[in-house]
């Protein structure tokens, strides 16, 4: 690429430069936000909405998304099992997006989950923020 000396613009003269891609590069917008993370969030929300449209909960919670405490865990398991691309969606993202979509407080949902789901979330939090070390936790359950 050549640069215009007056405006400091780069323009293509037909000579192509090639870049070797060794690692995955993430696109960052002008404000420092990760565009890939926004894309994943939007995709998760769209997937949850599509699952909701075809779920047995659609009619019951279409107008009123007030979920009874007894059905909280059942609804979470239903959505979690049906989310596509589960390997690239973290446990924390699944948890927060399902809770927000159905209007369930995080504390209520977390209390009602089975220990295996809780453990996934806690292990992920530990790998990102070292929660166990800070709180001196050696065993989960």
C-alpha positions as CSV (number, residue, x, y, z in Angstrom):
1,X,0.0,0.0,0.0
2,X,1.1,3.5,-0.7
3,X,0.5,6.5,1.4
4,X,-0.7,9.8,0.2
5,X,1.8,12.4,1.6
6,X,-0.8,15.2,2.0
7,X,-3.6,13.4,3.7
8,X,-1.8,10.4,5.1
9,X,-4.2,8.0,3.4
10,X,-3.3,4.6,2.2
11,X,-4.5,3.5,-1.2
12,X,-4.3,0.4,-3.2
13,X,-2.2,0.5,-6.4
14,X,-2.8,-3.1,-7.3
15,X,0.2,-4.4,-5.4
16,X,-1.2,-6.7,-2.7
17,X,0.4,-7.2,0.7
18,X,-0.1,-10.5,2.4
19,X,-0.2,-11.1,6.1
20,X,0.5,-14.4,7.7
21,X,-2.2,-15.3,10.3
22,X,-0.6,-17.2,13.2
23,X,-3.2,-16.5,15.8
24,X,-6.8,-15.5,15.9
25,X,-7.2,-11.8,15.7
26,X,-10.3,-10.2,17.2
27,X,-11.8,-7.1,15.8
28,X,-11.9,-4.2,18.2
29,X,-14.1,-1.2,17.5
30,X,-13.0,2.4,18.2
31,X,-14.2,2.3,21.8
32,X,-12.3,-0.8,22.7
33,X,-15.2,-3.2,22.7
34,X,-14.7,-6.7,21.4
35,X,-17.0,-7.1,18.3
36,X,-16.7,-10.9,18.5
37,X,-18.1,-11.0,22.0
38,X,-21.0,-8.8,20.9
39,X,-21.6,-11.2,18.0
40,X,-21.6,-14.2,20.4
41,X,-24.0,-12.4,22.8
42,X,-26.4,-11.5,20.0
43,X,-26.2,-15.1,18.6
44,X,-27.0,-16.6,22.0
45,X,-30.0,-14.2,22.5
46,X,-31.3,-15.1,19.1
47,X,-30.9,-18.8,19.7
48,X,-32.7,-18.5,23.1
49,X,-35.5,-16.7,21.4
50,X,-35.9,-19.3,18.7
51,X,-35.8,-22.1,21.3
52,X,-38.5,-20.2,23.3
53,X,-40.8,-19.9,20.2
54,X,-40.8,-23.7,19.8
55,X,-40.8,-24.6,23.5
56,X,-43.7,-25.8,25.6
57,X,-43.2,-22.6,27.7
58,X,-44.1,-20.3,24.9
59,X,-47.8,-20.0,25.5
60,X,-47.5,-19.9,29.3
61,X,-44.8,-17.2,29.4
62,X,-45.5,-15.2,26.2
63,X,-47.1,-12.3,27.9
64,X,-46.0,-12.7,31.5
65,X,-42.4,-14.0,32.0
66,X,-42.9,-14.4,35.8
67,X,-41.5,-17.8,36.4
68,X,-42.5,-19.8,39.5
69,X,-39.6,-20.9,41.7
70,X,-40.5,-24.5,41.1
71,X,-40.0,-24.2,37.3
72,X,-36.8,-22.2,37.3
73,X,-34.4,-25.0,37.1
74,X,-36.5,-27.0,34.6
75,X,-36.6,-24.0,32.3
76,X,-32.8,-23.5,32.6
77,X,-32.1,-27.1,31.8
78,X,-34.5,-27.0,28.8
79,X,-32.8,-24.0,27.2
80,X,-29.2,-25.1,28.1
81,X,-29.7,-28.5,26.5
82,X,-31.0,-27.0,23.3
83,X,-28.4,-24.2,22.8
84,X,-26.4,-24.9,19.6
85,X,-22.7,-24.6,19.6
86,X,-22.3,-25.3,23.3
87,X,-18.5,-25.5,23.1
88,X,-18.0,-21.9,22.2
89,X,-20.6,-20.6,24.6
90,X,-19.3,-20.4,28.2
91,X,-21.3,-21.6,31.2
92,X,-21.4,-18.0,32.5
93,X,-22.8,-16.7,29.2
94,X,-25.5,-19.4,29.1
95,X,-26.4,-18.8,32.7
96,X,-26.7,-15.0,32.4
97,X,-28.5,-15.0,29.0
98,X,-31.1,-17.5,30.0
99,X,-31.7,-15.8,33.3
100,X,-32.1,-12.4,31.6
101,X,-34.3,-13.7,28.8
102,X,-36.7,-15.3,31.3
103,X,-36.5,-12.5,33.8
104,X,-35.1,-14.8,36.6
105,X,-32.9,-13.2,39.2
106,X,-29.4,-14.8,39.2
107,X,-29.5,-15.7,42.9
108,X,-32.8,-17.6,42.5
109,X,-31.6,-19.5,39.4
110,X,-28.3,-20.3,41.0
111,X,-29.9,-21.7,44.2
112,X,-32.2,-24.0,42.2
113,X,-29.5,-25.4,39.9
114,X,-28.0,-28.9,40.3
115,X,-24.5,-29.1,41.7
116,X,-22.9,-30.1,38.4
117,X,-24.2,-26.9,36.7
118,X,-23.0,-24.8,39.7
119,X,-19.6,-26.4,39.5
120,X,-19.2,-25.6,35.8
121,X,-20.0,-21.9,36.6
122,X,-17.7,-21.8,39.6
123,X,-14.8,-23.4,37.8
124,X,-15.1,-21.0,34.9
125,X,-15.2,-18.1,37.4
126,X,-12.1,-19.5,39.0
127,X,-10.2,-19.8,35.8
128,X,-11.0,-16.2,34.8
129,X,-10.9,-14.4,38.2
130,X,-9.1,-16.9,40.6
131,X,-12.1,-16.8,43.0
132,X,-11.0,-20.0,44.8
133,X,-7.6,-18.7,45.6
134,X,-8.9,-15.3,46.8
135,X,-11.4,-16.9,49.1
136,X,-9.0,-19.8,50.1
137,X,-11.4,-22.4,48.9
138,X,-10.0,-25.9,48.4
139,X,-13.1,-28.0,47.8
140,X,-16.4,-27.1,46.1
141,X,-18.9,-29.6,47.5
